[in-house]
């Protein structure tokens, strides 16, 4: 019996805020959480460096990143797919 294996790796969707490095994009992940004490919904954000081998993702793109082995000191995510292309201004 062959079943589709579910990945144990985390995936996140965020916006590319920097594409200046070679083979690396910086992705901003924003989430909304309830404040522990006051119960108000607040926005929290985190930045991750993701490996982009071909340099195909540009500033403003919304992409999906997946957890991977450490690639460098700060890079342990890989850009997997483009969710939404950045709007041309």
C-alpha positions as CSV (number, residue, x, y, z in Angstrom):
1,X,0.0,0.0,0.0
2,X,1.6,3.3,-1.1
3,X,0.5,6.4,0.7
4,X,1.5,10.0,0.1
5,X,4.0,10.9,2.7
6,X,3.2,14.1,4.6
7,X,6.3,16.3,5.1
8,X,7.5,16.9,8.6
9,X,9.1,20.2,7.5
10,X,7.5,23.5,8.3
11,X,6.3,25.7,5.5
12,X,5.7,29.5,5.8
13,X,4.3,32.1,3.3
14,X,5.7,35.6,3.3
15,X,6.8,38.6,1.4
16,X,10.3,39.1,-0.1
17,X,11.8,42.2,1.5
18,X,15.3,41.9,0.1
19,X,16.9,40.2,-2.9
20,X,20.3,41.9,-2.8
21,X,22.4,38.8,-1.8
22,X,23.6,36.1,-4.1
23,X,21.3,33.1,-4.0
24,X,19.5,34.4,-0.9
25,X,16.2,36.2,-0.3
26,X,15.0,37.8,3.0
27,X,11.4,36.9,3.7
28,X,9.1,38.7,6.1
29,X,6.5,36.5,7.8
30,X,3.7,38.4,9.5
31,X,1.2,36.7,11.9
32,X,-1.5,37.9,14.2
33,X,-1.5,36.6,17.8
34,X,-3.5,37.3,20.9
35,X,-1.6,39.2,23.6
36,X,-1.1,36.9,26.6
37,X,-2.2,39.4,29.3
38,X,-4.5,41.9,27.6
39,X,-6.1,39.6,25.0
40,X,-5.7,42.2,22.2
41,X,-4.8,40.9,18.7
42,X,-1.3,42.2,17.8
43,X,0.8,41.8,14.7
44,X,4.1,40.0,15.1
45,X,6.7,39.5,12.4
46,X,9.9,37.5,11.7
47,X,12.5,37.7,9.0
48,X,14.0,34.6,7.6
49,X,16.8,34.1,5.0
50,X,15.9,31.6,2.4
51,X,18.0,29.9,-0.3
52,X,17.1,30.9,-3.8
53,X,19.4,29.0,-6.1
54,X,18.4,30.6,-9.4
55,X,17.7,34.1,-8.1
56,X,14.1,33.9,-9.5
57,X,12.3,35.7,-6.6
58,X,12.3,39.5,-6.6
59,X,11.4,42.2,-4.1
60,X,7.7,42.2,-3.3
61,X,6.9,38.6,-4.4
62,X,4.9,36.5,-2.0
63,X,6.6,33.1,-1.7
64,X,6.5,29.9,0.3
65,X,9.6,28.8,2.2
66,X,10.3,25.3,3.6
67,X,12.6,24.4,6.5
68,X,15.8,22.6,5.5
69,X,19.2,21.7,6.8
70,X,21.5,24.6,7.7
71,X,22.9,26.1,4.4
72,X,24.9,28.9,6.1
73,X,25.1,30.6,9.5
74,X,21.8,32.3,9.2
75,X,20.1,30.3,6.3
76,X,18.1,27.2,7.0
77,X,15.1,27.8,4.8
78,X,14.6,27.1,1.1
79,X,12.3,29.1,-1.2
80,X,10.0,26.5,-2.7
81,X,7.3,28.2,-4.8
82,X,5.9,31.6,-5.9
83,X,2.5,32.3,-4.4
84,X,2.0,35.8,-5.9
85,X,4.1,37.9,-8.2
86,X,4.9,41.5,-7.1
87,X,2.7,44.1,-8.8
88,X,4.6,46.3,-11.2
89,X,4.5,50.0,-10.2
